Amino acid sequence: METIVEFMSNDHKACDDKFAVAEQAAYAGNWSEAASAFTAFRAYLTRHFRMEEEHLFPAILKAGGPNGPVQVMNMEHAQMNSLLENMAAVVAGSNLQGYCGLSETLLILMQQHNLKEEQILYPIAQRLLATDWESLRGNMQAAQ
């Protein structure tokens, strides 16, 4: 069975793949496809955040895990959600320059965020929640 680190890291990869599809369509000037792909990416990333914020993070804290890293991740989720709102507007306006700037900012933030989760927070979760992972995973997948 996948570990917490594997499961969540694979979900990051799926988000990254959806982000790349939207970005390629925008750069190609195919705004209809870009809008559709961006909507799919945003929905997937929002689902990922929901799995963490509603299930994984509370479980970490309940098990005695550190509050600081969880607070940082929640703060970064809020930053990314703000960027997503701005990106939706530039996609709707077929604004390539605006999209490029915002997508570059989001990409950097996602890369840094994912690295912290994959190398720090998820291993902590794995140590604290290994015996409860099967149940937690089921709850997280139901959030989808």
LUMMAR-128787 format. One line per 10 residues: number of its first residue (from 1); their letters; for each residue x, y, z of N, C-alpha, C. Coordinates in pm, whole numbers, always signed. Example, Ala and Ser with C-alpha at 12.3 -4.5 7.8 and 13.67 -1.06 7.14 Angstrom:
% LUMMAR-128787
1 = AS = +1319:-569:+780:+1230:-450:+780:+1320:-330:+780 | +1285:-225:+708:+1367:-106:+714:+1290:+3:+787
% end
This chain:
% LUMMAR-128787
1 = METIVEFMSN = +84:-119:+0:+0:+0:+0:+89:+125:+0 | +41:+228:-70:+113:+355:-74:+123:+415:+65 | +238:+475:+93:+254:+550:+217:+189:+687:+201 | +180:+759:+311:+128:+896:+305:+214:+980:+211 | +344:+966:+224:+437:+1043:+141:+413:+1012:-7 | +400:+886:-41:+378:+846:-180:+243:+895:-232 | +139:+874:-154:+4:+912:-195:-5:+1061:-221 | +43:+1140:-127:+32:+1286:-140:+128:+1339:-246 | +247:+1283:-257:+342:+1325:-360:+288:+1294:-499 | +223:+1179:-515:+161:+1145:-643:+49:+1243:-676
11 = DHKACDDKFA = -22:+1288:-575:-128:+1386:-599:-67:+1521:-640 | +47:+1557:-582:+117:+1678:-627:+152:+1666:-775 | +203:+1549:-814:+242:+1529:-954:+121:+1543:-1047 | +7:+1490:-1005:-115:+1503:-1086:-155:+1651:-1100 | -142:+1727:-992:-171:+1871:-998:-75:+1939:-1095 | +52:+1906:-1084:+153:+1965:-1173:+123:+1935:-1319 | +82:+1813:-1347:+49:+1775:-1484:-68:+1857:-1538 | -170:+1877:-1457:-286:+1956:-1498:-247:+2102:-1518 | -160:+2153:-1432:-110:+2290:-1446:-38:+2305:-1581 | +45:+2209:-1617:+122:+2215:-1742:+30:+2216:-1863
21 = VAEQAAYAGN = -78:+2141:-1861:-173:+2139:-1973:-234:+2278:-1993 | -275:+2340:-1883:-334:+2475:-1891:-232:+2575:-1942 | -112:+2566:-1891:-7:+2658:-1931:+26:+2644:-2080 | +37:+2523:-2130:+67:+2500:-2271:-42:+2556:-2361 | -167:+2538:-2320:-278:+2590:-2401:-276:+2743:-2402 | -248:+2804:-2289:-242:+2950:-2284:-128:+3002:-2371 | -12:+2940:-2360:+103:+2984:-2440:+78:+2966:-2589 | -4:+2867:-2625:-38:+2844:-2765:-148:+2938:-2813 | -205:+3015:-2720:-312:+3108:-2757:-447:+3042:-2775 | -459:+2918:-2731:-585:+2846:-2741:-662:+2870:-2611
31 = WSEAASAFTA = -732:+2982:-2605:-793:+3025:-2480:-912:+2941:-2439 | -980:+2880:-2532:-1090:+2791:-2498:-1035:+2669:-2424 | -932:+2609:-2480:-868:+2494:-2416:-801:+2536:-2285 | -739:+2654:-2284:-673:+2703:-2163:-774:+2720:-2050 | -890:+2775:-2083:-993:+2796:-1982:-1041:+2662:-1925 | -1063:+2566:-2011:-1108:+2435:-1967:-1001:+2365:-1883 | -878:+2370:-1930:-768:+2306:-1858:-740:+2377:-1725 | -749:+2509:-1723:-728:+2583:-1599:-837:+2548:-1498 | -960:+2539:-1543:-1071:+2502:-1454:-1047:+2364:-1394 | -1001:+2270:-1475:-973:+2134:-1426:-857:+2137:-1326
41 = FRAYLTRHFR = -752:+2211:-1358:-639:+2223:-1267:-682:+2284:-1134 | -756:+2392:-1141:-799:+2461:-1019:-886:+2370:-932 | -976:+2296:-993:-1061:+2204:-919:-978:+2094:-852 | -879:+2043:-924:-795:+1937:-869:-711:+1988:-753 | -653:+2107:-770:-572:+2165:-663:-658:+2198:-542 | -777:+2248:-565:-869:+2278:-455:-905:+2150:-379 | -926:+2041:-452:-953:+1912:-388:-834:+1867:-305 | -715:+1886:-358:-592:+1850:-285:-584:+1929:-154 | -607:+2059:-163:-605:+2143:-42:-709:+2094:+58 | -826:+2060:+10:-934:+2015:+98:-894:+1885:+169
51 = MEEEHLFPAI = -831:+1792:+98:-785:+1669:+162:-690:+1700:+277 | -601:+1795:+252:-504:+1831:+356:-570:+1907:+471 | -644:+2012:+438:-698:+2102:+539:-808:+2037:+623 | -887:+1951:+563:-999:+1891:+635:-966:+1757:+699 | -860:+1691:+652:-832:+1556:+701:-688:+1540:+751 | -590:+1560:+662:-452:+1531:+699:-400:+1624:+808 | -413:+1753:+789:-358:+1848:+887:-423:+1831:+1025 | -557:+1822:+1034:-615:+1801:+1165:-568:+1669:+1231 | -549:+1565:+1150:-501:+1437:+1204:-359:+1451:+1258 | -276:+1527:+1187:-139:+1550:+1234:-142:+1621:+1369
61 = LKAGGPNGPV = -221:+1726:+1378:-229:+1803:+1502:-289:+1721:+1616 | -391:+1643:+1586:-455:+1559:+1688:-357:+1456:+1743 | -266:+1409:+1657:-167:+1309:+1698:-46:+1372:+1768 | -51:+1503:+1789:+58:+1571:+1860:+165:+1627:+1770 | +137:+1635:+1642:+234:+1689:+1547:+253:+1839:+1564 | +354:+1893:+1499:+387:+2034:+1514:+285:+2127:+1446 | +247:+2231:+1517:+150:+2327:+1466:+212:+2421:+1361 | +337:+2460:+1381:+402:+2558:+1294:+400:+2521:+1146 | +448:+2402:+1110:+445:+2365:+968:+304:+2361:+910 | +208:+2317:+988:+70:+2312:+940:+20:+2454:+914
71 = QVMNMEHAQM = +51:+2546:+1004:+9:+2685:+984:+71:+2744:+857 | +198:+2714:+834:+266:+2764:+714:+200:+2708:+589 | +168:+2579:+589:+104:+2519:+472:-33:+2582:+446 | -110:+2605:+552:-241:+2669:+536:-226:+2811:+481 | -126:+2884:+529:-102:+3019:+480:-66:+3016:+330 | +16:+2920:+292:+55:+2909:+151:-64:+2866:+65 | -151:+2784:+118:-274:+2750:+44:-354:+2876:+15 | -366:+2963:+115:-440:+3088:+96:-374:+3175:-12 | -242:+3181:-12:-170:+3257:-114:-197:+3200:-253 | -192:+3069:-264:-216:+3006:-394:-360:+3025:-439
81 = NSLLENMAAV = -455:+3018:-347:-595:+3041:-383:-615:+3183:-435 | -546:+3280:-378:-554:+3418:-427:-498:+3428:-569 | -387:+3363:-593:-329:+3362:-728:-425:+3295:-827 | -490:+3188:-784:-584:+3118:-871:-701:+3208:-911 | -749:+3289:-818:-856:+3383:-850:-811:+3482:-956 | -690:+3534:-939:-637:+3630:-1038:-613:+3563:-1172 | -567:+3440:-1169:-542:+3367:-1293:-673:+3341:-1367 | -778:+3310:-1296:-908:+3286:-1360:-951:+3409:-1438 | -926:+3526:-1381:-963:+3651:-1449:-882:+3672:-1576 | -752:+3645:-1570:-670:+3666:-1691:-699:+3562:-1798
91 = VAGSNLQGYC = -735:+3441:-1756:-775:+3340:-1854:-904:+3384:-1922 | -998:+3431:-1843:-1126:+3477:-1900:-1105:+3593:-1996 | -1002:+3674:-1971:-972:+3787:-2058:-872:+3757:-2168 | -832:+3630:-2179:-733:+3588:-2280:-607:+3675:-2275 | -560:+3701:-2155:-446:+3790:-2131:-321:+3707:-2110 | -245:+3687:-2216:-126:+3602:-2209:-21:+3661:-2116 | +5:+3789:-2124:+106:+3851:-2040:+70:+3834:-1891 | -54:+3861:-1859:-99:+3843:-1721:-91:+3699:-1677 | -130:+3608:-1766:-125:+3466:-1732:+18:+3422:-1707 | +110:+3464:-1794:+250:+3423:-1779:+307:+3466:-1645
101 = GLSETLLILM = +282:+3590:-1607:+334:+3639:-1480:+276:+3565:-1361 | +145:+3547:-1361:+81:+3478:-1249:+115:+3330:-1245 | +122:+3266:-1361:+152:+3123:-1362:+296:+3098:-1316 | +388:+3188:-1352:+526:+3173:-1306:+533:+3186:-1153 | +461:+3283:-1099:+457:+3301:-954:+397:+3178:-887 | +286:+3129:-941:+221:+3012:-882:+312:+2890:-891 | +378:+2873:-1002:+466:+2757:-1019:+577:+2758:-914 | +639:+2871:-893:+746:+2881:-793:+691:+2851:-654 | +576:+2910:-622:+516:+2887:-491:+479:+2739:-473 | +420:+2677:-576:+384:+2535:-567:+508:+2448:-548
111 = QQHNLKEEQI = +615:+2477:-622:+736:+2396:-611:+794:+2403:-470 | +802:+2523:-416:+856:+2540:-281:+765:+2474:-177 | +635:+2494:-194:+536:+2438:-103:+541:+2285:-104 | +540:+2227:-223:+542:+2082:-235:+668:+2022:-176 | +780:+2088:-196:+906:+2039:-141:+900:+2033:+12 | +846:+2138:+73:+833:+2140:+220:+740:+2030:+268 | +630:+2010:+197:+537:+1905:+238:+600:+1767:+221 | +661:+1744:+106:+713:+1612:+74:+836:+1575:+158 | +915:+1675:+196:+1036:+1644:+271:+1024:+1666:+421 | +923:+1740:+463:+910:+1768:+606:+775:+1717:+660
121 = LYPIAQRLLA = +666:+1774:+612:+537:+1748:+674:+485:+1606:+648 | +493:+1558:+526:+443:+1423:+499:+522:+1315:+574 | +655:+1324:+583:+726:+1225:+666:+684:+1230:+814 | +657:+1350:+865:+606:+1362:+1002:+472:+1291:+1011 | +385:+1317:+913:+254:+1252:+911:+269:+1101:+905 | +362:+1053:+825:+383:+909:+813:+420:+848:+948 | +507:+914:+1022:+548:+862:+1153:+432:+863:+1253 | +354:+972:+1250:+247:+988:+1348:+121:+909:+1314 | +94:+890:+1186:-37:+839:+1144:-33:+704:+1073 | +80:+639:+1074:+95:+514:+998:-14:+412:+1032
131 = TDWESLRGNM = -48:+398:+1158:-147:+296:+1196:-289:+337:+1158 | -312:+467:+1140:-445:+517:+1104:-456:+552:+956 | -351:+526:+878:-345:+573:+741:-457:+517:+654 | -487:+390:+669:-591:+328:+585:-724:+402:+599 | -764:+428:+722:-890:+499:+748:-882:+645:+701 | -771:+709:+731:-752:+849:+690:-754:+861:+539 | -688:+770:+473:-685:+772:+326:-825:+759:+268 | -904:+672:+325:-1043:+656:+281:-1122:+785:+297 | -1104:+851:+410:-1173:+979:+434:-1125:+1085:+335 | -996:+1087:+307:-942:+1186:+214:-994:+1161:+73
141 = QAAQ = -999:+1036:+32:-1048:+1005:-102:-1197:+1035:-114 | -1271:+1021:-6:-1414:+1053:-8:-1435:+1203:-27 | -1337:+1284:+13:-1344:+1429:-3:-1335:+1469:-149 | -1293:+1378:-232:-1277:+1408:-373:-1413:+1421:-434
% end
